[in-house]
């Protein structure tokens, strides 16, 4: 997929959109191990396996997109320096990424992660990671304010409806000023930013939705 620089592209890490395997329990385990978890609901501190860290991962929503140093360097020409905040890891445990067909019977991946001890050496070995501190689509698109509360709840509940609504209300000025936007668990990026990110995205754990050319 090679969108034009003027196109808007949604990158989503939600397992509602990404199905690695047909077993929902295996999907949940894979999601938790690959993307990690926030330490708590409102925390930016991350709990992740230190056995491997992807170049791009998303431990929950609420502006928690995490990128490696290599990705930071690839995105630096497009984003303001303030968009990159040092990522903080509350715990780095030791667990490999399970194979999709090798589900090992855990019904509670969150309990598994909670029970895993921190491995101090991982904190020294992983190198630099960055949290993307991006503007939120809700704050940039005036059409959100005009929505009745019931409609807001509906589109927030369904990620496809959220993306569709946002795509219908994008304009070129918004993307020119904000080439990357946090969009309720989606990362909304301009086409040229997507091209810079593409080599770092694991296609098993992200889905891509092109919004098409934007309004001018």
mmCIF file of the C-alpha atoms, coordinates in Angstrom:
data_MODEL
# 
_entry.id   MODEL 
# 
loop_
_atom_site.group_PDB 
_atom_site.id 
_atom_site.type_symbol 
_atom_site.label_atom_id 
_atom_site.label_alt_id 
_atom_site.label_comp_id 
_atom_site.label_asym_id 
_atom_site.label_entity_id 
_atom_site.label_seq_id 
_atom_site.pdbx_PDB_ins_code 
_atom_site.Cartn_x 
_atom_site.Cartn_y 
_atom_site.Cartn_z 
_atom_site.occupancy 
_atom_site.B_iso_or_equiv 
_atom_site.pdbx_formal_charge 
_atom_site.auth_seq_id 
_atom_site.auth_comp_id 
_atom_site.auth_asym_id 
_atom_site.auth_atom_id 
_atom_site.pdbx_PDB_model_num 
ATOM 1   C CA . UNK A 1 1   ? 0.000   0.000   0.000  1.00 0.00 ? 1   UNK A CA 1 
ATOM 2   C CA . UNK A 1 2   ? 1.542   3.321   -1.113 1.00 0.00 ? 2   UNK A CA 1 
ATOM 3   C CA . UNK A 1 3   ? -0.792  6.242   -0.361 1.00 0.00 ? 3   UNK A CA 1 
ATOM 4   C CA . UNK A 1 4   ? -0.018  9.651   -1.749 1.00 0.00 ? 4   UNK A CA 1 
ATOM 5   C CA . UNK A 1 5   ? 1.562   12.193  0.611  1.00 0.00 ? 5   UNK A CA 1 
ATOM 6   C CA . UNK A 1 6   ? -1.814  13.955  0.789  1.00 0.00 ? 6   UNK A CA 1 
ATOM 7   C CA . UNK A 1 7   ? -3.667  10.822  1.846  1.00 0.00 ? 7   UNK A CA 1 
ATOM 8   C CA . UNK A 1 8   ? -4.574  10.058  5.444  1.00 0.00 ? 8   UNK A CA 1 
ATOM 9   C CA . UNK A 1 9   ? -3.783  6.611   6.798  1.00 0.00 ? 9   UNK A CA 1 
ATOM 10  C CA . UNK A 1 10  ? -5.066  4.999   9.990  1.00 0.00 ? 10  UNK A CA 1 
ATOM 11  C CA . UNK A 1 11  ? -2.773  2.536   11.751 1.00 0.00 ? 11  UNK A CA 1 
ATOM 12  C CA . UNK A 1 12  ? -4.561  0.501   14.386 1.00 0.00 ? 12  UNK A CA 1 
ATOM 13  C CA . UNK A 1 13  ? -3.261  -1.983  16.919 1.00 0.00 ? 13  UNK A CA 1 
ATOM 14  C CA . UNK A 1 14  ? -6.646  -3.031  18.276 1.00 0.00 ? 14  UNK A CA 1 
ATOM 15  C CA . UNK A 1 15  ? -7.285  -6.767  18.238 1.00 0.00 ? 15  UNK A CA 1 
ATOM 16  C CA . UNK A 1 16  ? -10.831 -5.858  17.223 1.00 0.00 ? 16  UNK A CA 1 
ATOM 17  C CA . UNK A 1 17  ? -9.286  -5.194  13.819 1.00 0.00 ? 17  UNK A CA 1 
ATOM 18  C CA . UNK A 1 18  ? -6.236  -7.477  13.905 1.00 0.00 ? 18  UNK A CA 1 
ATOM 19  C CA . UNK A 1 19  ? -6.865  -11.219 14.091 1.00 0.00 ? 19  UNK A CA 1 
ATOM 20  C CA . UNK A 1 20  ? -3.603  -13.142 14.326 1.00 0.00 ? 20  UNK A CA 1 
ATOM 21  C CA . UNK A 1 21  ? -5.385  -16.416 15.047 1.00 0.00 ? 21  UNK A CA 1 
ATOM 22  C CA . UNK A 1 22  ? -8.996  -17.625 15.338 1.00 0.00 ? 22  UNK A CA 1 
ATOM 23  C CA . UNK A 1 23  ? -8.635  -18.405 19.064 1.00 0.00 ? 23  UNK A CA 1 
ATOM 24  C CA . UNK A 1 24  ? -9.639  -15.222 20.915 1.00 0.00 ? 24  UNK A CA 1 
ATOM 25  C CA . UNK A 1 25  ? -7.648  -16.272 24.010 1.00 0.00 ? 25  UNK A CA 1 
ATOM 26  C CA . UNK A 1 26  ? -4.519  -16.717 21.907 1.00 0.00 ? 26  UNK A CA 1 
ATOM 27  C CA . UNK A 1 27  ? -5.165  -13.336 20.282 1.00 0.00 ? 27  UNK A CA 1 
ATOM 28  C CA . UNK A 1 28  ? -5.421  -11.679 23.669 1.00 0.00 ? 28  UNK A CA 1 
ATOM 29  C CA . UNK A 1 29  ? -2.199  -13.305 24.885 1.00 0.00 ? 29  UNK A CA 1 
ATOM 30  C CA . UNK A 1 30  ? -0.375  -12.286 21.696 1.00 0.00 ? 30  UNK A CA 1 
ATOM 31  C CA . UNK A 1 31  ? -1.683  -8.734  22.007 1.00 0.00 ? 31  UNK A CA 1 
ATOM 32  C CA . UNK A 1 32  ? -0.572  -8.414  25.630 1.00 0.00 ? 32  UNK A CA 1 
ATOM 33  C CA . UNK A 1 33  ? 2.888   -9.867  25.007 1.00 0.00 ? 33  UNK A CA 1 
ATOM 34  C CA . UNK A 1 34  ? 3.529   -7.922  21.780 1.00 0.00 ? 34  UNK A CA 1 
ATOM 35  C CA . UNK A 1 35  ? 2.082   -4.541  22.765 1.00 0.00 ? 35  UNK A CA 1 
ATOM 36  C CA . UNK A 1 36  ? 2.470   -4.700  26.535 1.00 0.00 ? 36  UNK A CA 1 
ATOM 37  C CA . UNK A 1 37  ? 0.244   -2.896  29.017 1.00 0.00 ? 37  UNK A CA 1 
ATOM 38  C CA . UNK A 1 38  ? 0.133   0.450   30.783 1.00 0.00 ? 38  UNK A CA 1 
ATOM 39  C CA . UNK A 1 39  ? 1.082   0.159   34.451 1.00 0.00 ? 39  UNK A CA 1 
ATOM 40  C CA . UNK A 1 40  ? -2.377  1.504   35.291 1.00 0.00 ? 40  UNK A CA 1 
ATOM 41  C CA . UNK A 1 41  ? -5.308  2.983   33.419 1.00 0.00 ? 41  UNK A CA 1 
ATOM 42  C CA . UNK A 1 42  ? -4.005  6.564   33.414 1.00 0.00 ? 42  UNK A CA 1 
ATOM 43  C CA . UNK A 1 43  ? -0.273  5.841   33.500 1.00 0.00 ? 43  UNK A CA 1 
ATOM 44  C CA . UNK A 1 44  ? 2.261   6.300   30.702 1.00 0.00 ? 44  UNK A CA 1 
ATOM 45  C CA . UNK A 1 45  ? 4.601   3.819   32.429 1.00 0.00 ? 45  UNK A CA 1 
ATOM 46  C CA . UNK A 1 46  ? 4.759   0.566   30.488 1.00 0.00 ? 46  UNK A CA 1 
ATOM 47  C CA . UNK A 1 47  ? 4.835   -3.103  31.411 1.00 0.00 ? 47  UNK A CA 1 
ATOM 48  C CA . UNK A 1 48  ? 6.352   -5.203  28.610 1.00 0.00 ? 48  UNK A CA 1 
ATOM 49  C CA . UNK A 1 49  ? 8.445   -8.266  27.993 1.00 0.00 ? 49  UNK A CA 1 
ATOM 50  C CA . UNK A 1 50  ? 12.102  -7.345  27.795 1.00 0.00 ? 50  UNK A CA 1 
ATOM 51  C CA . UNK A 1 51  ? 12.887  -10.467 25.789 1.00 0.00 ? 51  UNK A CA 1 
ATOM 52  C CA . UNK A 1 52  ? 12.005  -8.433  22.712 1.00 0.00 ? 52  UNK A CA 1 
ATOM 53  C CA . UNK A 1 53  ? 10.573  -4.985  22.055 1.00 0.00 ? 53  UNK A CA 1 
ATOM 54  C CA . UNK A 1 54  ? 9.033   -4.141  18.673 1.00 0.00 ? 54  UNK A CA 1 
ATOM 55  C CA . UNK A 1 55  ? 10.030  -0.952  16.903 1.00 0.00 ? 55  UNK A CA 1 
ATOM 56  C CA . UNK A 1 56  ? 6.408   0.218   17.161 1.00 0.00 ? 56  UNK A CA 1 
ATOM 57  C CA . UNK A 1 57  ? 3.860   -0.920  19.740 1.00 0.00 ? 57  UNK A CA 1 
ATOM 58  C CA . UNK A 1 58  ? 0.803   0.417   21.493 1.00 0.00 ? 58  UNK A CA 1 
ATOM 59  C CA . UNK A 1 59  ? 0.214   -0.613  25.127 1.00 0.00 ? 59  UNK A CA 1 
ATOM 60  C CA . UNK A 1 60  ? -3.394  0.512   25.417 1.00 0.00 ? 60  UNK A CA 1 
ATOM 61  C CA . UNK A 1 61  ? -4.903  3.680   23.981 1.00 0.00 ? 61  UNK A CA 1 
ATOM 62  C CA . UNK A 1 62  ? -4.762  7.287   25.264 1.00 0.00 ? 62  UNK A CA 1 
ATOM 63  C CA . UNK A 1 63  ? -1.636  8.404   23.394 1.00 0.00 ? 63  UNK A CA 1 
ATOM 64  C CA . UNK A 1 64  ? 0.552   5.443   24.324 1.00 0.00 ? 64  UNK A CA 1 
ATOM 65  C CA . UNK A 1 65  ? 2.236   4.787   20.981 1.00 0.00 ? 65  UNK A CA 1 
ATOM 66  C CA . UNK A 1 66  ? 5.834   3.739   21.661 1.00 0.00 ? 66  UNK A CA 1 
ATOM 67  C CA . UNK A 1 67  ? 8.664   3.780   19.121 1.00 0.00 ? 67  UNK A CA 1 
ATOM 68  C CA . UNK A 1 68  ? 12.310  2.744   19.094 1.00 0.00 ? 68  UNK A CA 1 
ATOM 69  C CA . UNK A 1 69  ? 15.259  5.070   18.530 1.00 0.00 ? 69  UNK A CA 1 
ATOM 70  C CA . UNK A 1 70  ? 15.364  4.009   14.866 1.00 0.00 ? 70  UNK A CA 1 
ATOM 71  C CA . UNK A 1 71  ? 11.724  5.020   14.390 1.00 0.00 ? 71  UNK A CA 1 
ATOM 72  C CA . UNK A 1 72  ? 12.282  8.287   16.234 1.00 0.00 ? 72  UNK A CA 1 
ATOM 73  C CA . UNK A 1 73  ? 15.026  9.123   13.783 1.00 0.00 ? 73  UNK A CA 1 
ATOM 74  C CA . UNK A 1 74  ? 12.786  8.211   10.816 1.00 0.00 ? 74  UNK A CA 1 
ATOM 75  C CA . UNK A 1 75  ? 9.950   10.411  12.109 1.00 0.00 ? 75  UNK A CA 1 
ATOM 76  C CA . UNK A 1 76  ? 12.062  13.356  13.273 1.00 0.00 ? 76  UNK A CA 1 
ATOM 77  C CA . UNK A 1 77  ? 11.849  15.179  9.898  1.00 0.00 ? 77  UNK A CA 1 
ATOM 78  C CA . UNK A 1 78  ? 8.037   15.245  10.174 1.00 0.00 ? 78  UNK A CA 1 
ATOM 79  C CA . UNK A 1 79  ? 7.309   15.883  13.856 1.00 0.00 ? 79  UNK A CA 1 
ATOM 80  C CA . UNK A 1 80  ? 8.226   18.577  16.344 1.00 0.00 ? 80  UNK A CA 1 
ATOM 81  C CA . UNK A 1 81  ? 10.894  17.587  18.901 1.00 0.00 ? 81  UNK A CA 1 
ATOM 82  C CA . UNK A 1 82  ? 8.282   17.775  21.652 1.00 0.00 ? 82  UNK A CA 1 
ATOM 83  C CA . UNK A 1 83  ? 6.376   14.900  20.052 1.00 0.00 ? 83  UNK A CA 1 
ATOM 84  C CA . UNK A 1 84  ? 9.009   12.516  21.386 1.00 0.00 ? 84  UNK A CA 1 
ATOM 85  C CA . UNK A 1 85  ? 8.947   11.879  25.126 1.00 0.00 ? 85  UNK A CA 1 
ATOM 86  C CA . UNK A 1 86  ? 11.233  9.289   26.770 1.00 0.00 ? 86  UNK A CA 1 
ATOM 87  C CA . UNK A 1 87  ? 9.304   6.069   27.369 1.00 0.00 ? 87  UNK A CA 1 
ATOM 88  C CA . UNK A 1 88  ? 9.249   4.835   30.967 1.00 0.00 ? 88  UNK A CA 1 
ATOM 89  C CA . UNK A 1 89  ? 9.119   1.107   31.669 1.00 0.00 ? 89  UNK A CA 1 
ATOM 90  C CA . UNK A 1 90  ? 7.637   0.116   35.018 1.00 0.00 ? 90  UNK A CA 1 
ATOM 91  C CA . UNK A 1 91  ? 8.493   -3.555  34.483 1.00 0.00 ? 91  UNK A CA 1 
ATOM 92  C CA . UNK A 1 92  ? 10.333  -5.597  31.886 1.00 0.00 ? 92  UNK A CA 1 
ATOM 93  C CA . UNK A 1 93  ? 9.605   -9.286  32.353 1.00 0.00 ? 93  UNK A CA 1 
ATOM 94  C CA . UNK A 1 94  ? 10.992  -12.320 30.517 1.00 0.00 ? 94  UNK A CA 1 
ATOM 95  C CA . UNK A 1 95  ? 8.523   -14.022 28.174 1.00 0.00 ? 95  UNK A CA 1 
ATOM 96  C CA . UNK A 1 96  ? 8.877   -14.865 24.474 1.00 0.00 ? 96  UNK A CA 1 
ATOM 97  C CA . UNK A 1 97  ? 6.266   -13.955 21.889 1.00 0.00 ? 97  UNK A CA 1 
ATOM 98  C CA . UNK A 1 98  ? 4.103   -17.091 21.523 1.00 0.00 ? 98  UNK A CA 1 
ATOM 99  C CA . UNK A 1 99  ? 3.557   -18.569 18.088 1.00 0.00 ? 99  UNK A CA 1 
ATOM 100 C CA . UNK A 1 100 ? -0.060  -18.119 16.889 1.00 0.00 ? 100 UNK A CA 1 
ATOM 101 C CA . UNK A 1 101 ? -0.536  -21.899 16.730 1.00 0.00 ? 101 UNK A CA 1 
ATOM 102 C CA . UNK A 1 102 ? 1.328   -22.503 19.960 1.00 0.00 ? 102 UNK A CA 1 
ATOM 103 C CA . UNK A 1 103 ? -1.190  -21.106 22.432 1.00 0.00 ? 103 UNK A CA 1 
ATOM 104 C CA . UNK A 1 104 ? -0.172  -22.427 25.816 1.00 0.00 ? 104 UNK A CA 1 
ATOM 105 C CA . UNK A 1 105 ? -3.487  -22.390 27.649 1.00 0.00 ? 105 UNK A CA 1 
ATOM 106 C CA . UNK A 1 106 ? -3.363  -19.131 29.601 1.00 0.00 ? 106 UNK A CA 1 
ATOM 107 C CA . UNK A 1 107 ? -6.912  -17.888 30.146 1.00 0.00 ? 107 UNK A CA 1 
ATOM 108 C CA . UNK A 1 108 ? -5.693  -14.761 31.931 1.00 0.00 ? 108 UNK A CA 1 
ATOM 109 C CA . UNK A 1 109 ? -2.771  -13.062 30.128 1.00 0.00 ? 109 UNK A CA 1 
ATOM 110 C CA . UNK A 1 110 ? -3.095  -10.060 32.460 1.00 0.00 ? 110 UNK A CA 1 
ATOM 111 C CA . UNK A 1 111 ? -2.582  -12.316 35.453 1.00 0.00 ? 111 UNK A CA 1 
ATOM 112 C CA . UNK A 1 112 ? 0.387   -13.886 33.713 1.00 0.00 ? 112 UNK A CA 1 
ATOM 113 C CA . UNK A 1 113 ? 2.003   -10.486 33.222 1.00 0.00 ? 113 UNK A CA 1 
ATOM 114 C CA . UNK A 1 114 ? 1.248   -9.423  36.804 1.00 0.00 ? 114 UNK A CA 1 
ATOM 115 C CA . UNK A 1 115 ? 2.942   -12.565 38.132 1.00 0.00 ? 115 UNK A CA 1 
ATOM 116 C CA . UNK A 1 116 ? 6.116   -12.109 36.076 1.00 0.00 ? 116 UNK A CA 1 
ATOM 117 C CA . UNK A 1 117 ? 9.014   -10.505 37.989 1.00 0.00 ? 117 UNK A CA 1 
ATOM 118 C CA . UNK A 1 118 ? 10.906  -7.515  36.687 1.00 0.00 ? 118 UNK A CA 1 
ATOM 119 C CA . UNK A 1 119 ? 14.313  -8.300  35.148 1.00 0.00 ? 119 UNK A CA 1 
ATOM 120 C CA . UNK A 1 120 ? 16.612  -5.383  36.010 1.00 0.00 ? 120 UNK A CA 1 
ATOM 121 C CA . UNK A 1 121 ? 19.194  -6.085  33.304 1.00 0.00 ? 121 UNK A CA 1 
ATOM 122 C CA . UNK A 1 122 ? 16.593  -5.553  30.576 1.00 0.00 ? 122 UNK A CA 1 
ATOM 123 C CA . UNK A 1 123 ? 16.298  -1.898  31.605 1.00 0.00 ? 123 UNK A CA 1 
ATOM 124 C CA . UNK A 1 124 ? 19.993  -1.455  30.799 1.00 0.00 ? 124 UNK A CA 1 
ATOM 125 C CA . UNK A 1 125 ? 19.933  -3.418  27.549 1.00 0.00 ? 125 UNK A CA 1 
ATOM 126 C CA . UNK A 1 126 ? 16.899  -2.232  25.597 1.00 0.00 ? 126 UNK A CA 1 
ATOM 127 C CA . UNK A 1 127 ? 18.185  1.135   24.426 1.00 0.00 ? 127 UNK A CA 1 
ATOM 128 C CA . UNK A 1 128 ? 16.114  4.264   23.948 1.00 0.00 ? 128 UNK A CA 1 
ATOM 129 C CA . UNK A 1 129 ? 12.353  4.159   23.354 1.00 0.00 ? 129 UNK A CA 1 
ATOM 130 C CA . UNK A 1 130 ? 10.032  7.107   22.909 1.00 0.00 ? 130 UNK A CA 1 
ATOM 131 C CA . UNK A 1 131 ? 6.375   7.823   23.586 1.00 0.00 ? 131 UNK A CA 1 
ATOM 132 C CA . UNK A 1 132 ? 4.681   9.798   20.842 1.00 0.00 ? 132 UNK A CA 1 
ATOM 133 C CA . UNK A 1 133 ? 3.050   12.816  22.485 1.00 0.00 ? 133 UNK A CA 1 
ATOM 134 C CA . UNK A 1 134 ? 0.642   13.758  19.718 1.00 0.00 ? 134 UNK A CA 1 
ATOM 135 C CA . UNK A 1 135 ? -2.420  15.983  19.442 1.00 0.00 ? 135 UNK A CA 1 
ATOM 136 C CA . UNK A 1 136 ? -5.764  14.220  19.778 1.00 0.00 ? 136 UNK A CA 1 
ATOM 137 C CA . UNK A 1 137 ? -8.185  14.101  16.867 1.00 0.00 ? 137 UNK A CA 1 
ATOM 138 C CA . UNK A 1 138 ? -11.089 14.957  19.172 1.00 0.00 ? 138 UNK A CA 1 
ATOM 139 C CA . UNK A 1 139 ? -9.444  18.300  19.938 1.00 0.00 ? 139 UNK A CA 1 
ATOM 140 C CA . UNK A 1 140 ? -8.644  19.130  16.304 1.00 0.00 ? 140 UNK A CA 1 
ATOM 141 C CA . UNK A 1 141 ? -11.842 18.229  14.440 1.00 0.00 ? 141 UNK A CA 1 
ATOM 142 C CA . UNK A 1 142 ? -14.675 20.670  15.262 1.00 0.00 ? 142 UNK A CA 1 
ATOM 143 C CA . UNK A 1 143 ? -17.313 18.211  14.054 1.00 0.00 ? 143 UNK A CA 1 
ATOM 144 C CA . UNK A 1 144 ? -16.759 16.153  17.221 1.00 0.00 ? 144 UNK A CA 1 
ATOM 145 C CA . UNK A 1 145 ? -18.112 18.978  19.369 1.00 0.00 ? 145 UNK A CA 1 
ATOM 146 C CA . UNK A 1 146 ? -21.344 19.081  17.356 1.00 0.00 ? 146 UNK A CA 1 
ATOM 147 C CA . UNK A 1 147 ? -22.104 15.389  17.874 1.00 0.00 ? 147 UNK A CA 1 
ATOM 148 C CA . UNK A 1 148 ? -24.826 14.396  20.367 1.00 0.00 ? 148 UNK A CA 1 
ATOM 149 C CA . UNK A 1 149 ? -23.438 12.371  23.262 1.00 0.00 ? 149 UNK A CA 1 
ATOM 150 C CA . UNK A 1 150 ? -25.168 9.195   22.063 1.00 0.00 ? 150 UNK A CA 1 
ATOM 151 C CA . UNK A 1 151 ? -23.477 9.470   18.673 1.00 0.00 ? 151 UNK A CA 1 
ATOM 152 C CA . UNK A 1 152 ? -20.096 10.060  20.303 1.00 0.00 ? 152 UNK A CA 1 
ATOM 153 C CA . UNK A 1 153 ? -20.561 6.926   22.396 1.00 0.00 ? 153 UNK A CA 1 
ATOM 154 C CA . UNK A 1 154 ? -21.491 4.935   19.294 1.00 0.00 ? 154 UNK A CA 1 
ATOM 155 C CA . UNK A 1 155 ? -18.460 5.896   17.245 1.00 0.00 ? 155 UNK A CA 1 
ATOM 156 C CA . UNK A 1 156 ? -16.107 5.455   20.181 1.00 0.00 ? 156 UNK A CA 1 
ATOM 157 C CA . UNK A 1 157 ? -17.447 1.946   20.720 1.00 0.00 ? 157 UNK A CA 1 
ATOM 158 C CA . UNK A 1 158 ? -16.877 0.938   17.110 1.00 0.00 ? 158 UNK A CA 1 
ATOM 159 C CA . UNK A 1 159 ? -13.408 1.720   15.744 1.00 0.00 ? 159 UNK A CA 1 
ATOM 160 C CA . UNK A 1 160 ? -14.543 1.434   12.114 1.00 0.00 ? 160 UNK A CA 1 
ATOM 161 C CA . UNK A 1 161 ? -17.266 4.045   12.712 1.00 0.00 ? 161 UNK A CA 1 
ATOM 162 C CA . UNK A 1 162 ? -14.742 6.308   14.414 1.00 0.00 ? 162 UNK A CA 1 
ATOM 163 C CA . UNK A 1 163 ? -12.339 6.092   11.493 1.00 0.00 ? 163 UNK A CA 1 
ATOM 164 C CA . UNK A 1 164 ? -15.125 6.679   8.982  1.00 0.00 ? 164 UNK A CA 1 
ATOM 165 C CA . UNK A 1 165 ? -16.394 9.768   10.815 1.00 0.00 ? 165 UNK A CA 1 
ATOM 166 C CA . UNK A 1 166 ? -12.924 11.195  11.168 1.00 0.00 ? 166 UNK A CA 1 
ATOM 167 C CA . UNK A 1 167 ? -12.052 10.548  7.507  1.00 0.00 ? 167 UNK A CA 1 
ATOM 168 C CA . UNK A 1 168 ? -15.192 12.371  6.407  1.00 0.00 ? 168 UNK A CA 1 
ATOM 169 C CA . UNK A 1 169 ? -14.146 15.444  8.393  1.00 0.00 ? 169 UNK A CA 1 
ATOM 170 C CA . UNK A 1 170 ? -10.454 15.692  7.557  1.00 0.00 ? 170 UNK A CA 1 
ATOM 171 C CA . UNK A 1 171 ? -9.018  18.516  5.540  1.00 0.00 ? 171 UNK A CA 1 
ATOM 172 C CA . UNK A 1 172 ? -5.617  19.186  4.031  1.00 0.00 ? 172 UNK A CA 1 
ATOM 173 C CA . UNK A 1 173 ? -4.834  22.025  6.437  1.00 0.00 ? 173 UNK A CA 1 
ATOM 174 C CA . UNK A 1 174 ? -5.199  19.720  9.436  1.00 0.00 ? 174 UNK A CA 1 
ATOM 175 C CA . UNK A 1 175 ? -2.736  17.185  8.038  1.00 0.00 ? 175 UNK A CA 1 
ATOM 176 C CA . UNK A 1 176 ? -0.329  19.893  6.909  1.00 0.00 ? 176 UNK A CA 1 
ATOM 177 C CA . UNK A 1 177 ? -0.208  21.253  10.460 1.00 0.00 ? 177 UNK A CA 1 
ATOM 178 C CA . UNK A 1 178 ? -0.379  17.870  12.226 1.00 0.00 ? 178 UNK A CA 1 
ATOM 179 C CA . UNK A 1 179 ? 1.155   15.050  10.150 1.00 0.00 ? 179 UNK A CA 1 
ATOM 180 C CA . UNK A 1 180 ? 0.543   12.528  12.953 1.00 0.00 ? 180 UNK A CA 1 
ATOM 181 C CA . UNK A 1 181 ? -2.494  12.511  15.250 1.00 0.00 ? 181 UNK A CA 1 
ATOM 182 C CA . UNK A 1 182 ? -3.635  10.218  18.085 1.00 0.00 ? 182 UNK A CA 1 
ATOM 183 C CA . UNK A 1 183 ? -7.097  9.049   17.145 1.00 0.00 ? 183 UNK A CA 1 
ATOM 184 C CA . UNK A 1 184 ? -8.640  7.005   19.942 1.00 0.00 ? 184 UNK A CA 1 
ATOM 185 C CA . UNK A 1 185 ? -6.332  4.019   19.673 1.00 0.00 ? 185 UNK A CA 1 
ATOM 186 C CA . UNK A 1 186 ? -5.568  4.651   16.024 1.00 0.00 ? 186 UNK A CA 1 
ATOM 187 C CA . UNK A 1 187 ? -2.544  6.508   14.769 1.00 0.00 ? 187 UNK A CA 1 
ATOM 188 C CA . UNK A 1 188 ? -3.674  8.856   12.005 1.00 0.00 ? 188 UNK A CA 1 
ATOM 189 C CA . UNK A 1 189 ? -0.771  9.843   9.783  1.00 0.00 ? 189 UNK A CA 1 
ATOM 190 C CA . UNK A 1 190 ? -0.174  11.596  6.501  1.00 0.00 ? 190 UNK A CA 1 
ATOM 191 C CA . UNK A 1 191 ? 0.922   9.403   3.605  1.00 0.00 ? 191 UNK A CA 1 
ATOM 192 C CA . UNK A 1 192 ? 4.589   10.423  3.716  1.00 0.00 ? 192 UNK A CA 1 
ATOM 193 C CA . UNK A 1 193 ? 4.737   9.725   7.465  1.00 0.00 ? 193 UNK A CA 1 
ATOM 194 C CA . UNK A 1 194 ? 3.195   6.311   6.825  1.00 0.00 ? 194 UNK A CA 1 
ATOM 195 C CA . UNK A 1 195 ? 5.896   5.540   4.276  1.00 0.00 ? 195 UNK A CA 1 
ATOM 196 C CA . UNK A 1 196 ? 8.547   6.382   6.891  1.00 0.00 ? 196 UNK A CA 1 
ATOM 197 C CA . UNK A 1 197 ? 6.832   4.128   9.446  1.00 0.00 ? 197 UNK A CA 1 
ATOM 198 C CA . UNK A 1 198 ? 6.058   1.205   7.163  1.00 0.00 ? 198 UNK A CA 1 
ATOM 199 C CA . UNK A 1 199 ? 9.418   -0.631  7.417  1.00 0.00 ? 199 UNK A CA 1 
ATOM 200 C CA . UNK A 1 200 ? 9.017   -0.770  11.206 1.00 0.00 ? 200 UNK A CA 1 
ATOM 201 C CA . UNK A 1 201 ? 5.424   -2.053  11.426 1.00 0.00 ? 201 UNK A CA 1 
ATOM 202 C CA . UNK A 1 202 ? 4.896   -5.759  12.120 1.00 0.00 ? 202 UNK A CA 1 
ATOM 203 C CA . UNK A 1 203 ? 1.993   -6.623  9.765  1.00 0.00 ? 203 UNK A CA 1 
ATOM 204 C CA . UNK A 1 204 ? 0.747   -9.362  12.104 1.00 0.00 ? 204 UNK A CA 1 
ATOM 205 C CA . UNK A 1 205 ? -0.130  -6.822  14.780 1.00 0.00 ? 205 UNK A CA 1 
ATOM 206 C CA . UNK A 1 206 ? -1.312  -3.720  12.930 1.00 0.00 ? 206 UNK A CA 1 
ATOM 207 C CA . UNK A 1 207 ? -4.024  -3.091  10.393 1.00 0.00 ? 207 UNK A CA 1 
ATOM 208 C CA . UNK A 1 208 ? -3.904  -0.244  7.896  1.00 0.00 ? 208 UNK A CA 1 
ATOM 209 C CA . UNK A 1 209 ? -6.926  1.733   6.690  1.00 0.00 ? 209 UNK A CA 1 
ATOM 210 C CA . UNK A 1 210 ? -6.499  4.405   4.046  1.00 0.00 ? 210 UNK A CA 1 
ATOM 211 C CA . UNK A 1 211 ? -8.862  7.328   4.500  1.00 0.00 ? 211 UNK A CA 1 
ATOM 212 C CA . UNK A 1 212 ? -8.326  8.467   0.927  1.00 0.00 ? 212 UNK A CA 1 
ATOM 213 C CA . UNK A 1 213 ? -7.533  11.956  -0.376 1.00 0.00 ? 213 UNK A CA 1 
ATOM 214 C CA . UNK A 1 214 ? -8.409  14.674  2.092  1.00 0.00 ? 214 UNK A CA 1 
ATOM 215 C CA . UNK A 1 215 ? -10.749 17.611  1.528  1.00 0.00 ? 215 UNK A CA 1 
ATOM 216 C CA . UNK A 1 216 ? -9.152  20.862  0.386  1.00 0.00 ? 216 UNK A CA 1 
# 
